[in-house]
Amino acid sequence: MANIGHSREALAAQRYVEATRNVDLAFRAVRGDQEDIPESAEYAAAQSRLDRALDELARAQELFDTAVSVRGTRHF
């Protein structure tokens, strides 16, 4: 049973790390377009990508927090 909890934690941690990387990449894309006109299609797409990445990061963090919390409340 402990392995299942560990696996859930590991999967949640992996999702969080991937979400963090996606936020970093999306943020860099937005910053890279600073010289462009802010209303450009590329900038809008980069901003949208960043918004989605931030939303996924929030969901991943919530999943990780839940996985760690559930694991901490179990008694072995």
TILOVO-697199 format. One record per residue: residue number from 1; chain; x, y, z of N, C-alpha, C in turn. Coordinates in nm, 3 decimals, decimal comma, always signed. Example, Ala and Ser with C-alpha at 12.3 -4.5 7.8 and 13.67 -1.06 7.14 Angstrom:
2
  pos  unit     n.c1     n.c2     n.c3    ca.c1    ca.c2    ca.c3     c.c1     c.c2     c.c3
    1     A   +1,319   -0,569   +0,780   +1,230   -0,450   +0,780   +1,320   -0,330   +0,780
    2     A   +1,285   -0,225   +0,708   +1,367   -0,106   +0,714   +1,290   +0,003   +0,787
//
This chain:
76
  pos  unit     n.c1     n.c2     n.c3    ca.c1    ca.c2    ca.c3     c.c1     c.c2     c.c3
    1     A   +0,082   -0,119   +0,000   +0,000   +0,000   +0,000   +0,086   +0,125   +0,000
    2     A   +0,199   +0,121   +0,067   +0,287   +0,237   +0,072   +0,340   +0,272   -0,067
    3     A   +0,361   +0,170   -0,152   +0,411   +0,197   -0,286   +0,311   +0,276   -0,369
    4     A   +0,183   +0,251   -0,351   +0,081   +0,326   -0,424   +0,087   +0,472   -0,386
    5     A   +0,095   +0,500   -0,256   +0,105   +0,638   -0,211   +0,231   +0,705   -0,264
    6     A   +0,341   +0,632   -0,261   +0,467   +0,687   -0,313   +0,455   +0,714   -0,462
    7     A   +0,393   +0,624   -0,534   +0,376   +0,643   -0,678   +0,291   +0,766   -0,708
    8     A   +0,186   +0,785   -0,632   +0,103   +0,904   -0,652   +0,182   +1,031   -0,624
    9     A   +0,263   +1,027   -0,519   +0,347   +1,143   -0,488   +0,447   +1,169   -0,599
   10     A   +0,509   +1,062   -0,646   +0,608   +1,076   -0,753   +0,545   +1,130   -0,881
   11     A   +0,429   +1,080   -0,916   +0,359   +1,130   -1,035   +0,318   +1,276   -1,018
   12     A   +0,272   +1,310   -0,900   +0,233   +1,449   -0,872   +0,355   +1,540   -0,878
   13     A   +0,467   +1,494   -0,825   +0,590   +1,573   -0,828   +0,638   +1,591   -0,972
   14     A   +0,631   +1,484   -1,050   +0,672   +1,492   -1,190   +0,584   +1,591   -1,266
   15     A   +0,455   +1,586   -1,243   +0,363   +1,680   -1,310   +0,396   +1,823   -1,271
   16     A   +0,428   +1,845   -1,143   +0,461   +1,978   -1,095   +0,590   +2,029   -1,161
   17     A   +0,690   +1,944   -1,171   +0,817   +1,983   -1,233   +0,794   +2,017   -1,380
   18     A   +0,718   +1,935   -1,450   +0,689   +1,962   -1,592   +0,612   +2,093   -1,607
   19     A   +0,516   +2,116   -1,520   +0,439   +2,240   -1,526   +0,528   +2,362   -1,500
   20     A   +0,622   +2,346   -1,408   +0,716   +2,455   -1,380   +0,802   +2,485   -1,501
   21     A   +0,849   +2,382   -1,568   +0,929   +2,401   -1,690   +0,846   +2,471   -1,798
   22     A   +0,721   +2,430   -1,813   +0,635   +2,492   -1,914   +0,612   +2,640   -1,885
   23     A   +0,597   +2,674   -1,757   +0,581   +2,815   -1,721   +0,708   +2,891   -1,758
   24     A   +0,823   +2,834   -1,728   +0,950   +2,900   -1,761   +0,962   +2,923   -1,912
   25     A   +0,932   +2,820   -1,990   +0,940   +2,834   -2,136   +0,841   +2,938   -2,188
   26     A   +0,720   +2,935   -2,136   +0,619   +3,031   -2,180   +0,657   +3,173   -2,140
   27     A   +0,711   +3,188   -2,020   +0,753   +3,321   -1,974   +0,865   +3,374   -2,062
   28     A   +0,958   +3,288   -2,098   +1,068   +3,330   -2,185   +1,015   +3,372   -2,323
   29     A   +0,913   +3,303   -2,371   +0,854   +3,339   -2,500   +0,789   +3,477   -2,493
   30     A   +0,723   +3,506   -2,382   +0,660   +3,637   -2,366   +0,768   +3,744   -2,356
   31     A   +0,870   +3,719   -2,277   +0,978   +3,817   -2,261   +1,054   +3,838   -2,391
   32     A   +1,065   +3,735   -2,472   +1,138   +3,746   -2,598   +1,070   +3,836   -2,698
   33     A   +0,943   +3,859   -2,679   +0,865   +3,941   -2,772   +0,854   +4,086   -2,725
   34     A   +0,937   +4,128   -2,633   +0,925   +4,264   -2,579   +0,943   +4,371   -2,685
   35     A   +1,029   +4,346   -2,784   +1,051   +4,447   -2,887   +0,936   +4,453   -2,987
   36     A   +0,857   +4,348   -2,994   +0,744   +4,346   -3,086   +0,630   +4,430   -3,031
   37     A   +0,540   +4,461   -3,116   +0,421   +4,535   -3,074   +0,339   +4,443   -2,983
   38     A   +0,301   +4,491   -2,863   +0,229   +4,404   -2,768   +0,102   +4,341   -2,824
   39     A   +0,039   +4,401   -2,923   -0,085   +4,346   -2,978   -0,059   +4,244   -3,090
   40     A   +0,065   +4,214   -3,118   +0,095   +4,121   -3,226   +0,038   +3,982   -3,197
   41     A   +0,013   +3,907   -3,301   -0,043   +3,772   -3,287   +0,055   +3,681   -3,212
   42     A   +0,183   +3,695   -3,237   +0,282   +3,612   -3,168   +0,282   +3,640   -3,018
   43     A   +0,275   +3,768   -2,984   +0,275   +3,805   -2,842   +0,148   +3,752   -2,775
   44     A   +0,036   +3,766   -2,841   -0,091   +3,717   -2,786   -0,086   +3,566   -2,766
   45     A   -0,028   +3,495   -2,861   -0,017   +3,349   -2,849   +0,076   +3,313   -2,733
   46     A   +0,186   +3,386   -2,719   +0,280   +3,360   -2,609   +0,215   +3,389   -2,474
   47     A   +0,138   +3,496   -2,468   +0,069   +3,530   -2,344   -0,036   +3,424   -2,309
   48     A   -0,106   +3,376   -2,409   -0,205   +3,271   -2,388   -0,138   +3,143   -2,339
   49     A   -0,024   +3,111   -2,399   +0,052   +2,992   -2,356   +0,096   +3,007   -2,210
   50     A   +0,140   +3,126   -2,173   +0,180   +3,150   -2,034   +0,062   +3,136   -1,940
   51     A   -0,052   +3,190   -1,977   -0,172   +3,176   -1,894   -0,209   +3,029   -1,873
   52     A   -0,207   +2,951   -1,980   -0,238   +2,808   -1,968   -0,136   +2,736   -1,882
   53     A   -0,010   +2,771   -1,899   +0,097   +2,707   -1,821   +0,082   +2,740   -1,673
   54     A   +0,046   +2,863   -1,642   +0,025   +2,901   -1,502   -0,094   +2,828   -1,442
   55     A   -0,199   +2,813   -1,520   -0,316   +2,737   -1,473   -0,279   +2,591   -1,445
   56     A   -0,202   +2,531   -1,534   -0,160   +2,392   -1,515   -0,068   +2,381   -1,393
   57     A   +0,017   +2,479   -1,373   +0,104   +2,478   -1,255   +0,022   +2,483   -1,127
   58     A   -0,081   +2,564   -1,124   -0,167   +2,570   -1,006   -0,236   +2,436   -0,981
   59     A   -0,285   +2,372   -1,088   -0,348   +2,240   -1,073   -0,247   +2,136   -1,027
   60     A   -0,126   +2,141   -1,082   -0,022   +2,045   -1,044   +0,018   +2,064   -0,899
   61     A   +0,027   +2,188   -0,856   +0,062   +2,214   -0,716   -0,046   +2,162   -0,623
   62     A   -0,171   +2,184   -0,659   -0,282   +2,134   -0,578   -0,279   +1,982   -0,570
   63     A   -0,255   +1,916   -0,682   -0,245   +1,770   -0,685   -0,130   +1,721   -0,596
   64     A   -0,015   +1,787   -0,606   +0,100   +1,748   -0,524   +0,070   +1,769   -0,376
   65     A   +0,013   +1,884   -0,342   -0,021   +1,911   -0,202   -0,118   +1,806   -0,148
   66     A   -0,215   +1,768   -0,229   -0,312   +1,666   -0,189   -0,243   +1,531   -0,170
   67     A   -0,156   +1,494   -0,262   -0,086   +1,365   -0,254   +0,001   +1,359   -0,129
   68     A   +0,071   +1,467   -0,099   +0,157   +1,471   +0,020   +0,072   +1,471   +0,146
   69     A   -0,036   +1,544   +0,145   -0,125   +1,552   +0,261   -0,189   +1,417   +0,292
   70     A   -0,235   +1,348   +0,188   -0,296   +1,216   +0,207   -0,192   +1,119   +0,261
   71     A   -0,074   +1,123   +0,208   +0,034   +1,034   +0,253   +0,067   +1,063   +0,400
   72     A   +0,066   +1,187   +0,438   +0,099   +1,224   +0,575   -0,006   +1,185   +0,677
   73     A   -0,130   +1,165   +0,633   -0,237   +1,130   +0,727   -0,253   +0,980   +0,743
   74     A   -0,188   +0,902   +0,661   -0,199   +0,755   +0,671   -0,117   +0,706   +0,790
   75     A   -0,168   +0,604   +0,854   -0,096   +0,543   +0,966   -0,055   +0,403   +0,924
   76     A   +0,072   +0,373   +0,937   +0,125   +0,244   +0,896   +0,149   +0,159   +1,016
//
